[in-house]
Amino acid sequence: MKKLFFLTAICLATIAVSAQLNPVSWSYSAKKISDKTYELHIVASIQSGWHLYSQSQPEDAIAEPTQVTFNKNPLLSFEGKLKEEGKLEKFHDPKIDISANQYSSKVSFVQVVKLKAKAKTNITGSVRFQTCNDEKCLPPKTVTFNVAL
């Protein structure tokens, strides 16, 4: 009985510590670049020692790529693909033969958006991401955003 209690306590402590870890903070902004055209900036600030995965991963990757999803808005059109701006690191671990495209410190996800009419609106959506350090990976997490245009 004592072993079961001890094991349960360790599991609960591990879950509690993982839940408190938040190595990435997100900020969101829109920059007007011309009449009815904006750049949406979704910026990940990553704590030292941690990394965030790129949207595209090599075939041998096991990490979950970052995924940005935009909610439908009839007043908006999206121009081109979501771009990543930051120093991409191509990581390979020869011990377990896996690779990953990742960022440390900071990365911006930038999307050009056009308004279809002169009207005030918001762009909303979510970011699903996974972070790891040299010792562990945290479970994937989803954050939502809402940016006024």
N, C-alpha and C positions, 0 to 999 in steps of 0.2 A: 504494500500500500504506500509506503514511504517513497519507493522508487517511482511509482505512478504519479504521485504528487510532485516530486522533484522534476520529473520529465515534463509534466504539464506546466509547471512554473517556468521552466527554461523556455518552452515553446511560446508561452504568453509574453515573456520578457523580450524574446527575439522579435515577435510580431510588433510589440509596442515600440521597440527601438527603430525598426524598419519604418513604421508609420510616421515617426517623428522626423526621419531623415527627409530632407527636401533640398537636394543639392542643386536644383535649377530654379531660378526665379524668372518669371516671364513679364514682359512689358509689351504694350500694343500701342501703335500710333498710326495716323494717316497723314501723309504729306501731299498737299495739292501741288501737282506738277504742271497742270494747264487747266483751261476751262473744262470742267466736268471730269477731269482725270486725276486720279490719286494713286499714290503708292502706299499700300498697307505694309507696315513693318511689324513683324512678330519677332521679338528679340528674346533669346534665351541667354541668361547670364549664368554661367556654370561655375560652381565652387571648385577651387583648386583640388586636383587629384581625381576629379570626376570627369566623365565625358558623356556626350549626347550623340546619338547615332544620326547619320544622314538619312535623307529620304530614299536614297538608292544604296543598295548593299551588294557586295560581291556574291557570287553563287554559293561560296562556302561559308557565308555568314550565318550565325545563329541568333544574332541580336535582332530585336524588333526595330525596324526603321521608323523614323519620325513621320507622322502622317497628319497633315493639316486638312481639315474638312470645313468647307464653307456652306452655311445654310443658304437656301434659295432666297433670292430677293429679286422681284420683277423689275426693280428700278436700277439694277446693276448688271454690267457685263464684265467678264474677266478677260483680260488681254494677256495672252501667252501663258506660260507655265509659272508656277511658284518657283522662285530662284532662291538659292542659298548663298549668303555672303558671309564669308569667314574663312579661316585657315583649315582646310580639309586635311585630316590626318588619315593616311592609309595604313592601318594597323594589321599585322600578321603575327599570330602566335604559333611558332613552329612546334611547340610541345603537343598541342592538341589540333594543329593544322586547321585553324579557322582564321578568317580575315574579317575586317570591319572598316567601313568608312565612318569616321567620327570627328567630333569637334570638342575642343577643350576651351575653357574661358568664355567664349562668346560666339554666337552665330545668329544671323538675322535671316528670316524667311520673308521674302519681298514679293508682293503680288500687285500688279497694275490693275486698277479697277476704274471703269468708266460709268458715270451716271448716264442713264438714258434720258433723263429730264432734269430740269433744275428743280430739285426738291431735296429737303433734308431727309436723310435716312441713315441707317446703321448697317455695318457689315458684322455679321455674327458667325460663330463657328466654334471649332474645337481643335485642340492639338493633342494627339496621343503620342507618347514618347517613353523611352526607356533610358535609364542612366546606369552607368557602371563605374567602378573604380578598379584598382588592381586586385582587390580582394573579393568583391561581390557585385552582383547586379541587383537592382531593385526591381520589383514588379512594374510592368508598364502602368502609366498613369495618364489620365485625361484631364485637361483643363479647358475651360470655355473662355471665349472672349466676346466683347461687344465694343465696337469702335464707331464713333459718330463720324459721318462724312459731311 
